[in-house]
Amino acid sequence: MADLLQIRHPSSGTEAELAITDGTIRAVDLREVVVDGEPLATYDPGYVNTASCRSAITYIDGNAGVLEYRGYPIEQLAEQSTFLEVAWLLLNGELPTAGELAEWERLITEHRMLPDKLKTVLAGFPYDAHPMTILMASTAAFYSFYPDARNFDDPEARSLNIARLIAKMPTLAAFAYRKGKAKPYINPDDAYGYCHNFLAMLFKQAERRYVADERLIRAVEVLFILHADHEQNCSTSAVRSVASSGNDLYTCVSAGVGALHGPLHGGANEAVLTMLREIGTVDRVPEFIEGVKAGRVRMMGFGHRVYKNYDPRAKIIKRAVEDVFEITGVNPLLQVAQELEKYGLTDEYFVSRRLYPNVDFYSGLIYEALGFPPEMFTVLFAIPRTAGWAAHYQEFITDPDNKIARPKQIYTGYPTRSYVPIEDRG
Ligand SMILES: CC(C)(COP(=O)(O)OP(=O)(O)OC[C@H]1O[C@@H](n2cnc3c(N)ncnc32)[C@H](O)[C@@H]1OP(=O)(O)O)[C@@H](O)C(=O)NCCC(=O)NCCS
């Protein structure tokens, strides 16, 4: 027998029994409860306690600091897997066999090139355009080049466009970066793997062959794995929401890129570095913390809607920071970050609010050590997150429960009133 929630509204005398499934009640069932002649609804800005879908992709236990993709702990994936293997896992639900992985890698390699005419689109951006705006506009523009993406109900067309997008994202990101530096574009090279090729397209100069340190390539791989998905965050919800009106993958992912760009979401690692630079030295940390506690500033890279414990990705990144700094030399801002973290983990303000370092707290430092300018940080998030967005897009499209997103509102404006001719206003 289904578990039931009994509701009684004393003043109207309404009683209702709502079925509890998967620890939730259906918001539409609340309509049975009528208050002041109106069916009862919920008010939940930011969807703090509302499940918007059923999903089998990513599991998070925010209190325990657990993150799993399709049941596999993030720590094991970061240790043993590759980004493309993880992308396959997110999309297909299982780890690929050796044959499936080889074919998937071949497919991604085959689709890395950008359509030639897209370069004309890129040329139209101002020289100092933020690469995220280029990414957002260009992912949307992909739909003009691959209109078969509208056949999203056809699994073959859907899979092809997902592969195209995952393959082209690093190329697009590298072109956006080089455009800002007024450097010639470097086309993808089939001889390189996904992450090595990305570094080559970004950083290749006049050398005949660009070769990156294996440990740095692995650091990028790990960062990509950690950022590949994070269930119903702001950008993924944006992707699902835009998909709900019947859109193609490219339009939806473009919306995801836009959502990710905000400083409270993917833009946070850029904001962390700006914060660390502003603080500058360890001795200025206490003064900064006072400002946070007085509500004048936020400690960027701290706090999370879901994690009320140390973000498991932050732990892995913190270790990777040390590995990368062994190769590139230590950034003095690391000391500032470590001092901030000390306060964060002991000061009553942070402890009582359960604010811990999140994924962005240390990632900016690694990105900088790898040679990326701050405006590329969110781009580095968007590339791997494309796999997660695509997995959620696919899940949404094939979900029999899917519906166009259309939240309710509580109207707070004027009651009905009559139009006032312009000469009578004033
Ligand atoms: C991520 C974030 C948006 C989550 O927000 P949220 O779940 O809505 O949490 P709230 O904004 O309601 O915060 C709860 C309390 O903690 C405080 N708080 C949250 N994050 C804080 C931070 N980074 N620095 C200082 N105080 C913070 C809030 O001021 C609030 O305090 P109050 O109860 O006295 O009003 C928020 O923690 C934040 O802005 N963090 C910094 C940006 C960041 O790193 N984003 C990347 C996320 S991966």
The ligand as an SDF file (V2000), in Angstrom:
LIG
                    3D

 48 50  0  0  0  0  0  0  0  0999 V2000
   26.3330   28.4570   -4.0830 C   0  0  0  0  0  0  0  0  0  0  0  0
   25.3490   29.3980   -3.4090 C   0  0  0  0  0  0  0  0  0  0  0  0
   24.7030   30.2960   -4.4930 C   0  0  0  0  0  0  0  0  0  0  0  0
   24.2660   28.5490   -2.7250 C   0  0  0  0  0  0  0  0  0  0  0  0
   23.2880   29.4030   -2.2860 O   0  0  0  0  0  0  0  0  0  0  0  0
   22.0420   28.9610   -1.3890 P   0  0  0  0  0  0  0  0  0  0  0  0
   21.9360   27.4950   -1.2950 O   0  0  0  0  0  0  0  0  0  0  0  0
   20.8780   29.6980   -1.9190 O   0  0  0  0  0  0  0  0  0  0  0  0
   22.4700   29.4630    0.0280 O   0  0  0  0  0  0  0  0  0  0  0  0
   22.0830   30.8540    0.6490 P   0  0  0  0  0  0  0  0  0  0  0  0
   22.4620   31.9440   -0.3010 O   0  0  0  0  0  0  0  0  0  0  0  0
   20.6580   30.7880    1.0940 O   0  0  0  0  0  0  0  0  0  0  0  0
   23.0200   30.9120    1.9140 O   0  0  0  0  0  0  0  0  0  0  0  0
   22.6900   30.4580    3.2290 C   0  0  0  0  0  0  0  0  0  0  0  0
   23.4360   31.3080    4.2240 C   0  0  0  0  0  0  0  0  0  0  0  0
   24.8520   31.1830    4.0230 O   0  0  0  0  0  0  0  0  0  0  0  0
   25.4270   32.4080    3.6140 C   0  0  0  0  0  0  0  0  0  0  0  0
   26.3340   32.1310    2.5100 N   0  0  0  0  0  0  0  0  0  0  0  0
   26.1500   31.2290    1.5100 C   0  0  0  0  0  0  0  0  0  0  0  0
   27.2210   31.2030    0.7280 N   0  0  0  0  0  0  0  0  0  0  0  0
   28.1030   32.0750    1.2380 C   0  0  0  0  0  0  0  0  0  0  0  0
   29.3980   32.4790    0.8480 C   0  0  0  0  0  0  0  0  0  0  0  0
   29.9790   31.9420   -0.2130 N   0  0  0  0  0  0  0  0  0  0  0  0
   30.0180   33.4110    1.5750 N   0  0  0  0  0  0  0  0  0  0  0  0
   29.4260   33.9240    2.6630 C   0  0  0  0  0  0  0  0  0  0  0  0
   28.1990   33.5810    3.0810 N   0  0  0  0  0  0  0  0  0  0  0  0
   27.5450   32.6770    2.3750 C   0  0  0  0  0  0  0  0  0  0  0  0
   24.2450   33.2820    3.1440 C   0  0  0  0  0  0  0  0  0  0  0  0
   24.5500   34.6420    3.2570 O   0  0  0  0  0  0  0  0  0  0  0  0
   23.1600   32.7990    4.0470 C   0  0  0  0  0  0  0  0  0  0  0  0
   23.3940   33.3880    5.3130 O   0  0  0  0  0  0  0  0  0  0  0  0
   22.1320   33.8720    6.2210 P   0  0  0  0  0  0  0  0  0  0  0  0
   21.4200   32.5900    6.5620 O   0  0  0  0  0  0  0  0  0  0  0  0
   22.7370   34.5760    7.3590 O   0  0  0  0  0  0  0  0  0  0  0  0
   21.3100   34.7610    5.3170 O   0  0  0  0  0  0  0  0  0  0  0  0
   26.0470   30.2720   -2.3430 C   0  0  0  0  0  0  0  0  0  0  0  0
   26.6240   29.4510   -1.3430 O   0  0  0  0  0  0  0  0  0  0  0  0
   27.1040   31.1910   -2.9510 C   0  0  0  0  0  0  0  0  0  0  0  0
   26.7880   32.2820   -3.3980 O   0  0  0  0  0  0  0  0  0  0  0  0
   28.4110   30.7320   -2.9680 N   0  0  0  0  0  0  0  0  0  0  0  0
   29.4390   31.5190   -3.5850 C   0  0  0  0  0  0  0  0  0  0  0  0
   29.4020   31.3160   -5.0810 C   0  0  0  0  0  0  0  0  0  0  0  0
   29.9560   29.9600   -5.4910 C   0  0  0  0  0  0  0  0  0  0  0  0
   31.0090   29.5510   -5.0450 O   0  0  0  0  0  0  0  0  0  0  0  0
   29.2050   29.3070   -6.4100 N   0  0  0  0  0  0  0  0  0  0  0  0
   29.6380   28.0300   -6.9660 C   0  0  0  0  0  0  0  0  0  0  0  0
   28.7100   26.9240   -6.5840 C   0  0  0  0  0  0  0  0  0  0  0  0
   29.3610   25.4040   -7.2020 S   0  0  0  0  0  0  0  0  0  0  0  0
  1  2  1  0
  2  3  1  0
  2  4  1  0
  2 36  1  0
  4  5  1  0
  5  6  1  0
  6  7  2  0
  6  8  1  0
  6  9  1  0
  9 10  1  0
 10 11  2  0
 10 12  1  0
 10 13  1  0
 13 14  1  0
 14 15  1  0
 15 16  1  0
 15 30  1  0
 16 17  1  0
 17 18  1  0
 17 28  1  0
 18 19  1  0
 18 27  1  0
 19 20  2  0
 20 21  1  0
 21 22  1  0
 21 27  2  0
 22 23  1  0
 22 24  2  0
 24 25  1  0
 25 26  2  0
 26 27  1  0
 28 29  1  0
 28 30  1  0
 30 31  1  0
 31 32  1  0
 32 33  2  0
 32 34  1  0
 32 35  1  0
 36 37  1  0
 36 38  1  0
 38 39  2  0
 38 40  1  0
 40 41  1  0
 41 42  1  0
 42 43  1  0
 43 44  2  0
 43 45  1  0
 45 46  1  0
 46 47  1  0
 47 48  1  0
M  END
$$$$
